[in-house]
Amino acid sequence: MILMKRSSSAKDWLPLAKGEGRAAELPTGEAFRSEWIDFQRGIRVGNIEPHERITQILKFYLERRYHTSFVTDRWGRGVYWQWICWLSRANREAKPISHDVNFGCAKLFISVSEIQKQPSSTGQNPKVFKSGLQIERGYAQGPEPYPGCLLKPDWDWHRLIKQCAPGTKLDDELRRLLKREGFVAEVGDFEANAVFNAKNFKSARQIRDAAKKYPKKKEWAGFQLYYPMTEREVHDCSGYELVQAICGIFSEVSPAMNACMQVPLTISHEAGASR
Protein backbone atom coordinates (compact mmCIF):
# COMPACT_ATOMS: atom_id res chain seq x y z
CA MET A 1 0.00 0.00 0.00
CA ILE A 2 1.27 3.46 -0.91
CA LEU A 3 1.46 5.88 2.00
CA MET A 4 0.40 9.43 1.28
CA LYS A 5 3.29 11.87 1.52
CA ARG A 6 2.64 15.06 3.43
CA SER A 7 3.88 18.44 2.30
CA SER A 8 6.92 19.89 4.07
CA SER A 9 6.52 22.45 6.83
CA ALA A 10 8.73 24.52 9.09
CA LYS A 11 8.89 21.62 11.53
CA ASP A 12 10.78 19.55 8.93
CA TRP A 13 13.74 21.91 8.70
CA LEU A 14 13.57 23.85 11.99
CA PRO A 15 13.57 21.30 14.82
CA LEU A 16 12.75 23.74 17.63
CA ALA A 17 10.00 25.58 15.76
CA LYS A 18 6.59 25.54 17.43
CA GLY A 19 3.36 25.96 15.55
CA GLU A 20 0.72 28.45 16.53
CA GLY A 21 -1.31 27.37 19.52
CA ARG A 22 -4.64 26.63 17.86
CA ALA A 23 -3.15 25.00 14.74
CA ALA A 24 -1.01 22.68 16.85
CA GLU A 25 -4.14 21.47 18.66
CA LEU A 26 -5.91 20.31 15.50
CA PRO A 27 -6.15 16.48 15.25
CA THR A 28 -4.25 16.29 11.96
CA GLY A 29 -2.46 13.04 12.85
CA GLU A 30 1.01 14.53 13.13
CA ALA A 31 0.98 14.02 16.90
CA PHE A 32 -0.05 10.36 16.71
CA ARG A 33 2.42 7.59 17.56
CA SER A 34 2.31 4.15 15.99
CA GLU A 35 3.20 2.50 19.33
CA TRP A 36 -0.27 3.52 20.53
CA ILE A 37 -1.51 0.56 18.46
CA ASP A 38 -0.63 -2.05 21.09
CA PHE A 39 -1.05 -5.64 19.90
CA GLN A 40 -1.45 -6.93 23.48
CA ARG A 41 -3.65 -4.26 25.05
CA GLY A 42 -5.45 -2.57 22.17
CA ILE A 43 -5.68 0.96 20.77
CA ARG A 44 -4.60 3.65 23.18
CA VAL A 45 -7.06 6.51 23.66
CA GLY A 46 -6.55 7.37 27.35
CA ASN A 47 -3.93 9.54 29.07
CA ILE A 48 -3.07 11.43 25.89
CA GLU A 49 -4.18 14.83 24.59
CA PRO A 50 -7.42 15.06 22.57
CA HIS A 51 -5.61 15.97 19.33
CA GLU A 52 -3.39 12.89 19.76
CA ARG A 53 -6.31 10.44 19.93
CA ILE A 54 -7.05 8.33 16.88
CA THR A 55 -10.78 8.82 17.57
CA GLN A 56 -10.46 12.57 17.04
CA ILE A 57 -7.90 12.32 14.23
CA LEU A 58 -9.98 10.08 11.97
CA LYS A 59 -13.25 11.87 12.78
CA PHE A 60 -11.57 15.14 11.79
CA TYR A 61 -10.34 13.61 8.53
CA LEU A 62 -13.70 12.04 7.63
CA GLU A 63 -15.75 15.15 8.35
CA ARG A 64 -13.43 17.33 6.27
CA ARG A 65 -13.42 14.83 3.40
CA TYR A 66 -17.16 14.22 3.25
CA HIS A 67 -18.54 17.43 4.82
CA THR A 68 -20.95 15.49 7.00
CA SER A 69 -21.08 14.61 10.69
CA PHE A 70 -19.74 11.26 11.90
CA VAL A 71 -20.60 9.37 15.09
CA THR A 72 -17.79 7.57 16.94
CA ASP A 73 -18.50 4.29 18.74
CA ARG A 74 -16.25 1.73 20.39
CA TRP A 75 -15.86 -1.55 22.18
CA GLY A 76 -13.69 -1.27 25.25
CA ARG A 77 -13.13 1.10 28.11
CA GLY A 78 -10.29 2.64 30.02
CA VAL A 79 -6.98 3.57 28.41
CA TYR A 80 -7.05 0.94 25.63
CA TRP A 81 -10.01 0.15 23.37
CA GLN A 82 -10.31 -3.00 21.24
CA TRP A 83 -12.43 -1.70 18.37
CA ILE A 84 -13.41 1.80 17.20
CA CYS A 85 -15.78 2.84 14.43
CA TRP A 86 -17.06 5.94 12.65
CA LEU A 87 -20.48 6.07 10.98
CA SER A 88 -22.33 8.74 9.03
CA ARG A 89 -24.93 10.51 11.16
CA ALA A 90 -27.00 11.34 8.06
CA ASN A 91 -27.18 7.67 7.08
CA ARG A 92 -28.33 6.71 10.57
CA GLU A 93 -30.89 9.48 10.90
CA ALA A 94 -32.45 8.60 7.53
CA LYS A 95 -33.59 5.23 8.89
CA PRO A 96 -37.29 5.36 9.85
CA ILE A 97 -37.03 2.65 12.54
CA SER A 98 -33.37 2.56 13.56
CA HIS A 99 -32.45 6.25 13.46
CA ASP A 100 -30.91 6.02 16.93
CA VAL A 101 -29.17 2.63 16.52
CA ASN A 102 -25.53 2.46 15.44
CA PHE A 103 -25.71 -1.29 14.79
CA GLY A 104 -27.95 -0.69 11.77
CA CYS A 105 -25.36 1.35 9.90
CA ALA A 106 -22.39 0.56 7.69
CA LYS A 107 -19.29 1.94 9.38
CA LEU A 108 -15.56 2.43 9.03
CA PHE A 109 -13.54 0.73 11.74
CA ILE A 110 -10.12 -0.07 13.15
CA SER A 111 -9.21 -2.88 15.54
CA VAL A 112 -6.44 -5.14 16.76
CA SER A 113 -7.80 -8.66 16.50
CA GLU A 114 -7.04 -12.20 15.45
CA ILE A 115 -7.00 -13.47 11.90
CA GLN A 116 -9.72 -16.10 11.78
CA LYS A 117 -8.86 -19.72 10.91
CA GLN A 118 -5.11 -19.23 10.69
CA PRO A 119 -3.74 -20.82 13.88
CA SER A 120 -0.05 -20.47 14.62
CA SER A 121 2.26 -23.08 16.13
CA THR A 122 1.14 -21.91 19.58
CA GLY A 123 -2.48 -22.77 18.79
CA GLN A 124 -3.50 -19.10 18.74
CA ASN A 125 -4.53 -17.02 15.75
CA PRO A 126 -2.00 -14.27 14.97
CA LYS A 127 -3.21 -10.71 15.54
CA VAL A 128 -3.32 -8.00 12.90
CA PHE A 129 -4.31 -4.35 12.81
CA LYS A 130 -7.46 -4.04 10.72
CA SER A 131 -8.81 -0.93 8.98
CA GLY A 132 -11.86 -0.99 6.77
CA LEU A 133 -15.63 -1.48 6.51
CA GLN A 134 -17.97 -3.29 8.91
CA ILE A 135 -21.69 -4.03 8.57
CA GLU A 136 -23.58 -5.89 11.29
CA ARG A 137 -26.48 -8.29 11.06
CA GLY A 138 -26.85 -8.46 14.82
CA TYR A 139 -29.36 -11.02 16.06
CA ALA A 140 -31.83 -11.85 13.29
CA GLN A 141 -34.53 -13.22 15.62
CA GLY A 142 -35.74 -12.18 19.07
CA PRO A 143 -35.90 -11.84 21.90
CA GLU A 144 -33.03 -9.33 21.80
CA PRO A 145 -30.45 -9.75 24.60
CA TYR A 146 -30.04 -5.96 24.84
CA PRO A 147 -31.71 -2.94 23.20
CA GLY A 148 -30.93 -2.17 19.58
CA CYS A 149 -29.23 -5.45 18.66
CA LEU A 150 -32.13 -7.08 16.80
CA LEU A 151 -32.04 -6.84 12.99
CA LYS A 152 -34.63 -4.42 11.60
CA PRO A 153 -35.92 -3.95 8.02
CA ASP A 154 -34.06 -0.64 7.57
CA TRP A 155 -30.56 -1.91 8.50
CA ASP A 156 -27.76 -1.65 5.96
CA TRP A 157 -27.23 -5.39 6.32
CA HIS A 158 -30.13 -5.98 3.91
CA ARG A 159 -28.46 -3.75 1.30
CA LEU A 160 -25.26 -5.71 1.77
CA ILE A 161 -26.99 -9.04 1.18
CA LYS A 162 -28.80 -7.67 -1.87
CA GLN A 163 -25.43 -6.62 -3.29
CA CYS A 164 -23.99 -10.10 -2.72
CA ALA A 165 -24.52 -11.25 -6.28
CA PRO A 166 -22.33 -11.41 -9.39
CA GLY A 167 -22.08 -8.19 -11.38
CA THR A 168 -23.11 -5.76 -8.62
CA LYS A 169 -21.09 -2.75 -7.51
CA LEU A 170 -20.07 -4.59 -4.36
CA ASP A 171 -19.00 -7.63 -6.37
CA ASP A 172 -16.78 -5.42 -8.54
CA GLU A 173 -15.23 -3.74 -5.51
CA LEU A 174 -14.61 -6.99 -3.65
CA ARG A 175 -12.97 -8.46 -6.72
CA ARG A 176 -10.71 -5.41 -7.06
CA LEU A 177 -9.78 -5.14 -3.38
CA LEU A 178 -9.31 -8.85 -2.63
CA LYS A 179 -7.73 -9.92 -5.89
CA ARG A 180 -5.45 -6.94 -6.52
CA GLU A 181 -5.03 -4.86 -3.36
CA GLY A 182 -4.46 -7.40 -0.58
CA PHE A 183 -7.72 -6.84 1.31
CA VAL A 184 -9.56 -9.53 3.27
CA ALA A 185 -13.32 -10.09 3.76
CA GLU A 186 -14.88 -11.94 6.69
CA VAL A 187 -18.45 -12.85 7.56
CA GLY A 188 -19.66 -14.66 10.66
CA ASP A 189 -19.98 -14.44 14.42
CA PHE A 190 -16.47 -12.96 14.93
CA GLU A 191 -15.30 -16.17 16.58
CA ALA A 192 -15.31 -18.62 13.65
CA ASN A 193 -15.71 -16.46 10.56
CA ALA A 194 -15.64 -17.45 6.93
CA VAL A 195 -12.59 -15.68 5.48
CA PHE A 196 -12.11 -14.64 1.85
CA ASN A 197 -8.96 -13.36 0.17
CA ALA A 198 -7.24 -13.44 -3.21
CA LYS A 199 -6.85 -17.21 -3.07
CA ASN A 200 -10.46 -18.26 -2.52
CA PHE A 201 -12.69 -15.34 -3.53
CA LYS A 202 -14.86 -15.92 -6.59
CA SER A 203 -17.86 -13.63 -6.22
CA ALA A 204 -19.86 -11.67 -3.65
CA ARG A 205 -22.40 -14.50 -3.59
CA GLN A 206 -19.97 -16.34 -1.29
CA ILE A 207 -20.59 -13.69 1.38
CA ARG A 208 -24.35 -14.23 1.24
CA ASP A 209 -24.02 -18.01 1.28
CA ALA A 210 -21.62 -17.94 4.24
CA ALA A 211 -23.89 -15.60 6.22
CA LYS A 212 -26.74 -18.12 6.01
CA LYS A 213 -24.73 -20.62 8.09
CA TYR A 214 -24.91 -18.52 11.28
CA PRO A 215 -28.04 -19.10 13.40
CA LYS A 216 -30.43 -16.17 13.34
CA LYS A 217 -31.47 -16.37 16.98
CA LYS A 218 -28.44 -17.46 18.98
CA GLU A 219 -25.53 -15.72 17.25
CA TRP A 220 -24.45 -12.18 16.53
CA ALA A 221 -23.14 -11.91 12.98
CA GLY A 222 -21.56 -9.33 10.72
CA PHE A 223 -19.30 -8.57 7.78
CA GLN A 224 -15.87 -6.97 7.55
CA LEU A 225 -13.80 -5.80 4.59
CA TYR A 226 -10.35 -4.68 5.72
CA TYR A 227 -6.67 -4.31 4.99
CA PRO A 228 -4.52 -6.30 7.48
CA MET A 229 -1.23 -4.96 8.86
CA THR A 230 1.17 -6.97 10.99
CA GLU A 231 2.67 -5.63 14.18
CA ARG A 232 5.97 -5.04 12.41
CA GLU A 233 4.31 -3.18 9.55
CA VAL A 234 2.44 -0.95 11.99
CA HIS A 235 5.46 -0.10 14.10
CA ASP A 236 7.73 0.43 11.10
CA CYS A 237 5.52 3.41 10.25
CA SER A 238 5.68 6.78 11.90
CA GLY A 239 2.42 7.76 13.57
CA TYR A 240 1.58 10.17 10.77
CA GLU A 241 2.35 7.56 8.09
CA LEU A 242 0.01 5.10 9.82
CA VAL A 243 -2.78 7.69 9.99
CA GLN A 244 -2.35 8.39 6.28
CA ALA A 245 -2.43 4.65 5.52
CA ILE A 246 -5.70 4.26 7.46
CA CYS A 247 -7.21 7.23 5.61
CA GLY A 248 -6.15 5.65 2.32
CA ILE A 249 -7.78 2.36 3.30
CA PHE A 250 -11.02 4.14 4.24
CA SER A 251 -11.01 5.78 0.81
CA GLU A 252 -10.50 2.40 -0.86
CA VAL A 253 -13.50 0.77 0.87
CA SER A 254 -15.85 3.76 0.54
CA PRO A 255 -17.31 2.64 -2.86
CA ALA A 256 -18.21 -0.75 -1.33
CA MET A 257 -19.62 1.04 1.71
CA ASN A 258 -21.72 3.37 -0.45
CA ALA A 259 -23.22 0.39 -2.27
CA CYS A 260 -24.71 -0.71 1.07
CA MET A 261 -25.78 2.65 2.55
CA GLN A 262 -29.12 4.41 2.54
CA VAL A 263 -27.37 7.80 2.31
CA PRO A 264 -24.05 7.39 0.46
CA LEU A 265 -20.98 9.46 1.26
CA THR A 266 -19.92 12.11 -1.26
CA ILE A 267 -16.51 13.73 -1.37
CA SER A 268 -16.59 17.49 -0.78
CA HIS A 269 -15.33 19.76 -3.57
CA GLU A 270 -12.61 21.05 -1.23
CA ALA A 271 -11.38 17.52 -0.41
CA GLY A 272 -11.50 16.46 -4.04
CA ALA A 273 -9.46 19.47 -5.13
CA SER A 274 -6.78 18.78 -2.51
CA ARG A 275 -6.07 15.21 -3.68
C-alpha positions in Angstrom: 0.0 0.0 0.0 1.3 3.5 -0.9 1.5 5.9 2.0 0.4 9.4 1.3 3.3 11.9 1.5 2.6 15.1 3.4 3.9 18.4 2.3 6.9 19.9 4.1 6.5 22.4 6.8 8.7 24.5 9.1 8.9 21.6 11.5 10.8 19.5 8.9 13.7 21.9 8.7 13.6 23.9 12.0 13.6 21.3 14.8 12.8 23.7 17.6 10.0 25.6 15.8 6.6 25.5 17.4 3.4 26.0 15.5 0.7 28.4 16.5 -1.3 27.4 19.5 -4.6 26.6 17.9 -3.2 25.0 14.7 -1.0 22.7 16.9 -4.1 21.5 18.7 -5.9 20.3 15.5 -6.2 16.5 15.2 -4.3 16.3 12.0 -2.5 13.0 12.9 1.0 14.5 13.1 1.0 14.0 16.9 0.0 10.4 16.7 2.4 7.6 17.6 2.3 4.1 16.0 3.2 2.5 19.3 -0.3 3.5 20.5 -1.5 0.6 18.5 -0.6 -2.0 21.1 -1.0 -5.6 19.9 -1.5 -6.9 23.5 -3.6 -4.3 25.0 -5.4 -2.6 22.2 -5.7 1.0 20.8 -4.6 3.6 23.2 -7.1 6.5 23.7 -6.5 7.4 27.3 -3.9 9.5 29.1 -3.1 11.4 25.9 -4.2 14.8 24.6 -7.4 15.1 22.6 -5.6 16.0 19.3 -3.4 12.9 19.8 -6.3 10.4 19.9 -7.1 8.3 16.9 -10.8 8.8 17.6 -10.5 12.6 17.0 -7.9 12.3 14.2 -10.0 10.1 12.0 -13.2 11.9 12.8 -11.6 15.1 11.8 -10.3 13.6 8.5 -13.7 12.0 7.6 -15.8 15.2 8.4 -13.4 17.3 6.3 -13.4 14.8 3.4 -17.2 14.2 3.3 -18.5 17.4 4.8 -21.0 15.5 7.0 -21.1 14.6 10.7 -19.7 11.3 11.9 -20.6 9.4 15.1 -17.8 7.6 16.9 -18.5 4.3 18.7 -16.3 1.7 20.4 -15.9 -1.6 22.2 -13.7 -1.3 25.2 -13.1 1.1 28.1 -10.3 2.6 30.0 -7.0 3.6 28.4 -7.1 0.9 25.6 -10.0 0.2 23.4 -10.3 -3.0 21.2 -12.4 -1.7 18.4 -13.4 1.8 17.2 -15.8 2.8 14.4 -17.1 5.9 12.6 -20.5 6.1 11.0 -22.3 8.7 9.0 -24.9 10.5 11.2 -27.0 11.3 8.1 -27.2 7.7 7.1 -28.3 6.7 10.6 -30.9 9.5 10.9 -32.4 8.6 7.5 -33.6 5.2 8.9 -37.3 5.4 9.9 -37.0 2.6 12.5 -33.4 2.6 13.6 -32.5 6.2 13.5 -30.9 6.0 16.9 -29.2 2.6 16.5 -25.5 2.5 15.4 -25.7 -1.3 14.8 -27.9 -0.7 11.8 -25.4 1.4 9.9 -22.4 0.6 7.7 -19.3 1.9 9.4 -15.6 2.4 9.0 -13.5 0.7 11.7 -10.1 -0.1 13.2 -9.2 -2.9 15.5 -6.4 -5.1 16.8 -7.8 -8.7 16.5 -7.0 -12.2 15.4 -7.0 -13.5 11.9 -9.7 -16.1 11.8 -8.9 -19.7 10.9 -5.1 -19.2 10.7 -3.7 -20.8 13.9 0.0 -20.5 14.6 2.3 -23.1 16.1 1.1 -21.9 19.6 -2.5 -22.8 18.8 -3.5 -19.1 18.7 -4.5 -17.0 15.8 -2.0 -14.3 15.0 -3.2 -10.7 15.5 -3.3 -8.0 12.9 -4.3 -4.4 12.8 -7.5 -4.0 10.7 -8.8 -0.9 9.0 -11.9 -1.0 6.8 -15.6 -1.5 6.5 -18.0 -3.3 8.9 -21.7 -4.0 8.6 -23.6 -5.9 11.3 -26.5 -8.3 11.1 -26.8 -8.5 14.8 -29.4 -11.0 16.1 -31.8 -11.8 13.3 -34.5 -13.2 15.6 -35.7 -12.2 19.1 -35.9 -11.8 21.9 -33.0 -9.3 21.8 -30.4 -9.8 24.6 -30.0 -6.0 24.8 -31.7 -2.9 23.2 -30.9 -2.2 19.6 -29.2 -5.4 18.7 -32.1 -7.1 16.8 -32.0 -6.8 13.0 -34.6 -4.4 11.6 -35.9 -4.0 8.0 -34.1 -0.6 7.6 -30.6 -1.9 8.5 -27.8 -1.6 6.0 -27.2 -5.4 6.3 -30.1 -6.0 3.9 -28.5 -3.8 1.3 -25.3 -5.7 1.8 -27.0 -9.0 1.2 -28.8 -7.7 -1.9 -25.4 -6.6 -3.3 -24.0 -10.1 -2.7 -24.5 -11.2 -6.3 -22.3 -11.4 -9.4 -22.1 -8.2 -11.4 -23.1 -5.8 -8.6 -21.1 -2.7 -7.5 -20.1 -4.6 -4.4 -19.0 -7.6 -6.4 -16.8 -5.4 -8.5 -15.2 -3.7 -5.5 -14.6 -7.0 -3.7 -13.0 -8.5 -6.7 -10.7 -5.4 -7.1 -9.8 -5.1 -3.4 -9.3 -8.8 -2.6 -7.7 -9.9 -5.9 -5.4 -6.9 -6.5 -5.0 -4.9 -3.4 -4.5 -7.4 -0.6 -7.7 -6.8 1.3 -9.6 -9.5 3.3 -13.3 -10.1 3.8 -14.9 -11.9 6.7 -18.4 -12.9 7.6 -19.7 -14.7 10.7 -20.0 -14.4 14.4 -16.5 -13.0 14.9 -15.3 -16.2 16.6 -15.3 -18.6 13.7 -15.7 -16.5 10.6 -15.6 -17.4 6.9 -12.6 -15.7 5.5 -12.1 -14.6 1.9 -9.0 -13.4 0.2 -7.2 -13.4 -3.2 -6.9 -17.2 -3.1 -10.5 -18.3 -2.5 -12.7 -15.3 -3.5 -14.9 -15.9 -6.6 -17.9 -13.6 -6.2 -19.9 -11.7 -3.7 -22.4 -14.5 -3.6 -20.0 -16.3 -1.3 -20.6 -13.7 1.4 -24.4 -14.2 1.2 -24.0 -18.0 1.3 -21.6 -17.9 4.2 -23.9 -15.6 6.2 -26.7 -18.1 6.0 -24.7 -20.6 8.1 -24.9 -18.5 11.3 -28.0 -19.1 13.4 -30.4 -16.2 13.3 -31.5 -16.4 17.0 -28.4 -17.5 19.0 -25.5 -15.7 17.3 -24.4 -12.2 16.5 -23.1 -11.9 13.0 -21.6 -9.3 10.7 -19.3 -8.6 7.8 -15.9 -7.0 7.5 -13.8 -5.8 4.6 -10.4 -4.7 5.7 -6.7 -4.3 5.0 -4.5 -6.3 7.5 -1.2 -5.0 8.9 1.2 -7.0 11.0 2.7 -5.6 14.2 6.0 -5.0 12.4 4.3 -3.2 9.5 2.4 -1.0 12.0 5.5 -0.1 14.1 7.7 0.4 11.1 5.5 3.4 10.2 5.7 6.8 11.9 2.4 7.8 13.6 1.6 10.2 10.8 2.3 7.6 8.1 0.0 5.1 9.8 -2.8 7.7 10.0 -2.4 8.4 6.3 -2.4 4.7 5.5 -5.7 4.3 7.5 -7.2 7.2 5.6 -6.2 5.7 2.3 -7.8 2.4 3.3 -11.0 4.1 4.2 -11.0 5.8 0.8 -10.5 2.4 -0.9 -13.5 0.8 0.9 -15.9 3.8 0.5 -17.3 2.6 -2.9 -18.2 -0.8 -1.3 -19.6 1.0 1.7 -21.7 3.4 -0.5 -23.2 0.4 -2.3 -24.7 -0.7 1.1 -25.8 2.6 2.5 -29.1 4.4 2.5 -27.4 7.8 2.3 -24.0 7.4 0.5 -21.0 9.5 1.3 -19.9 12.1 -1.3 -16.5 13.7 -1.4 -16.6 17.5 -0.8 -15.3 19.8 -3.6 -12.6 21.0 -1.2 -11.4 17.5 -0.4 -11.5 16.5 -4.0 -9.5 19.5 -5.1 -6.8 18.8 -2.5 -6.1 15.2 -3.7 
